[in-house]
């Protein structure tokens, strides 16, 4: 036989969550730069134990610009940077946890009012990085990848 422990979470403690998002965009001729920043924090107090955010980055920054060299072509390079995820067991991926970032590129060509073609390239620099997974252990993220397609509006 085996025994099972019953765990109840009623009145299990208190938590505080806070954060904010900032976003800005401008239009300067054929170029539209944009930027966003988000911050999040979390603390949980369960009597003798206090814990913070698990597997997330407190700071997230996104920078980019959309350039329209013609009336039909749109080019959007972007950078995504995150602070090192907190409370993650890195194991063999410890180095890849530090300040993860990726450089992306999105191209869109408008064939008509209702049909666009696009190419999306993620992690163009093929920067190897890892983020926290649901288990609290570091998990490798996608390296270079791309998707091409057609958008049809009805």
C-alpha positions as a Python dict, from the first residue, in 0.01 Angstrom:
ca = {
    (1, 'X'): (0, 0, 0),
    (2, 'X'): (84, 359, -42),
    (3, 'X'): (-35, 668, 136),
    (4, 'X'): (-155, 991, -22),
    (5, 'X'): (-126, 1335, 127),
    (6, 'X'): (-423, 1569, 107),
    (7, 'X'): (-324, 1927, 33),
    (8, 'X'): (-571, 2211, 78),
    (9, 'X'): (-509, 2557, -60),
    (10, 'X'): (-788, 2738, 127),
    (11, 'X'): (-639, 3035, 311),
    (12, 'X'): (-304, 2928, 175),
    (13, 'X'): (-150, 3275, 183),
    (14, 'X'): (-157, 3595, -13),
    (15, 'X'): (-16, 3720, -340),
    (16, 'X'): (52, 4052, -510),
    (17, 'X'): (64, 4097, -885),
    (18, 'X'): (151, 4416, -1063),
    (19, 'X'): (280, 4534, -1396),
    (20, 'X'): (229, 4774, -1680),
    (21, 'X'): (260, 4806, -2058),
    (22, 'X'): (380, 5105, -2258),
    (23, 'X'): (341, 5132, -2635),
    (24, 'X'): (430, 5406, -2879),
    (25, 'X'): (414, 5446, -3254),
    (26, 'X'): (501, 5730, -3490),
    (27, 'X'): (462, 5794, -3862),
    (28, 'X'): (743, 5966, -4048),
    (29, 'X'): (686, 5955, -4421),
    (30, 'X'): (721, 5596, -4542),
    (31, 'X'): (848, 5470, -4205),
    (32, 'X'): (643, 5392, -3895),
    (33, 'X'): (867, 5310, -3594),
    (34, 'X'): (711, 5150, -3285),
    (35, 'X'): (823, 5033, -2944),
    (36, 'X'): (670, 4860, -2645),
    (37, 'X'): (784, 4783, -2294),
    (38, 'X'): (616, 4570, -2031),
    (39, 'X'): (701, 4500, -1670),
    (40, 'X'): (551, 4237, -1443),
    (41, 'X'): (616, 4128, -1087),
    (42, 'X'): (458, 3875, -855),
    (43, 'X'): (509, 3773, -493),
    (44, 'X'): (332, 3499, -304),
    (45, 'X'): (348, 3466, 73),
    (46, 'X'): (254, 3129, 222),
    (47, 'X'): (343, 3168, 587),
    (48, 'X'): (709, 3075, 617),
    (49, 'X'): (778, 3085, 242),
    (50, 'X'): (777, 3379, 1),
    (51, 'X'): (827, 3322, -370),
    (52, 'X'): (850, 3541, -677),
    (53, 'X'): (780, 3502, -1047),
    (54, 'X'): (862, 3156, -1178),
    (55, 'X'): (991, 3120, -1531),
    (56, 'X'): (906, 3466, -1657),
    (57, 'X'): (1101, 3777, -1749),
    (58, 'X'): (1015, 4091, -1557),
    (59, 'X'): (1119, 4317, -1845),
    (60, 'X'): (1007, 4272, -2208),
    (61, 'X'): (1108, 4514, -2486),
    (62, 'X'): (996, 4515, -2849),
    (63, 'X'): (1136, 4755, -3107),
    (64, 'X'): (1058, 4774, -3475),
    (65, 'X'): (968, 4982, -3774),
    (66, 'X'): (747, 4929, -4077),
    (67, 'X'): (882, 5074, -4400),
    (68, 'X'): (663, 5110, -4709),
    (69, 'X'): (908, 5154, -5001),
    (70, 'X'): (610, 5130, -5240),
    (71, 'X'): (233, 5151, -5198),
    (72, 'X'): (216, 4768, -5205),
    (73, 'X'): (530, 4652, -5021),
    (74, 'X'): (575, 4665, -4640),
    (75, 'X'): (895, 4562, -4461),
    (76, 'X'): (900, 4523, -4080),
    (77, 'X'): (1222, 4431, -3896),
    (78, 'X'): (1187, 4393, -3520),
    (79, 'X'): (1382, 4309, -3207),
    (80, 'X'): (1239, 4128, -2903),
    (81, 'X'): (1448, 4136, -2584),
    (82, 'X'): (1363, 3992, -2243),
    (83, 'X'): (1543, 4006, -1911),
    (84, 'X'): (1671, 3677, -1772),
    (85, 'X'): (1373, 3464, -1661),
    (86, 'X'): (1348, 3430, -1285),
    (87, 'X'): (1342, 3114, -1073),
    (88, 'X'): (1425, 2879, -1360),
    (89, 'X'): (1652, 2578, -1331),
    (90, 'X'): (1889, 2617, -1625),
    (91, 'X'): (2078, 2291, -1620),
    (92, 'X'): (2269, 2255, -1950),
    (93, 'X'): (2082, 2560, -2088),
    (94, 'X'): (2205, 2801, -1818),
    (95, 'X'): (2391, 3027, -2064),
    (96, 'X'): (2089, 3047, -2296),
    (97, 'X'): (1873, 3190, -2014),
    (98, 'X'): (2064, 3517, -1994),
    (99, 'X'): (1884, 3806, -2166),
    (100, 'X'): (1705, 3615, -2443),
    (101, 'X'): (1647, 3805, -2766),
    (102, 'X'): (1545, 3748, -3123),
    (103, 'X'): (1556, 3951, -3444),
    (104, 'X'): (1255, 3907, -3673),
    (105, 'X'): (1157, 4016, -4023),
    (106, 'X'): (811, 4041, -4176),
    (107, 'X'): (746, 4121, -4545),
    (108, 'X'): (404, 4183, -4693),
    (109, 'X'): (317, 4248, -5057),
    (110, 'X'): (-37, 4361, -5138),
    (111, 'X'): (-145, 4194, -5464),
    (112, 'X'): (-492, 4354, -5452),
    (113, 'X'): (-733, 4505, -5198),
    (114, 'X'): (-826, 4156, -5083),
    (115, 'X'): (-511, 3949, -5139),
    (116, 'X'): (-170, 3981, -4968),
    (117, 'X'): (136, 3759, -4978),
    (118, 'X'): (370, 3751, -4678),
    (119, 'X'): (695, 3611, -4546),
    (120, 'X'): (758, 3593, -4172),
    (121, 'X'): (1109, 3508, -4048),
    (122, 'X'): (1150, 3447, -3674),
    (123, 'X'): (1486, 3456, -3499),
    (124, 'X'): (1668, 3570, -3811),
    (125, 'X'): (1997, 3582, -3617),
    (126, 'X'): (1943, 3218, -3508),
    (127, 'X'): (2026, 3323, -3151),
    (128, 'X'): (1995, 3018, -2927),
    (129, 'X'): (1796, 3099, -2614),
    (130, 'X'): (1582, 2932, -2350),
    (131, 'X'): (1289, 3039, -2136),
    (132, 'X'): (1115, 2883, -1839),
    (133, 'X'): (869, 2607, -1909),
    (134, 'X'): (569, 2493, -1711),
    (135, 'X'): (790, 2269, -1498),
    (136, 'X'): (1026, 2551, -1392),
    (137, 'X'): (1309, 2401, -1597),
    (138, 'X'): (1466, 2583, -1892),
    (139, 'X'): (1336, 2476, -2230),
    (140, 'X'): (1501, 2561, -2562),
    (141, 'X'): (1303, 2796, -2784),
    (142, 'X'): (1270, 2784, -3158),
    (143, 'X'): (1573, 2872, -3361),
    (144, 'X'): (1547, 3023, -3709),
    (145, 'X'): (1209, 2957, -3870),
    (146, 'X'): (1005, 3109, -4151),
    (147, 'X'): (651, 3097, -4288),
    (148, 'X'): (526, 3219, -4623),
    (149, 'X'): (165, 3247, -4722),
    (150, 'X'): (-128, 3428, -4875),
    (151, 'X'): (-395, 3626, -4689),
    (152, 'X'): (-733, 3646, -4858),
    (153, 'X'): (-997, 3883, -4720),
    (154, 'X'): (-1363, 3812, -4783),
}
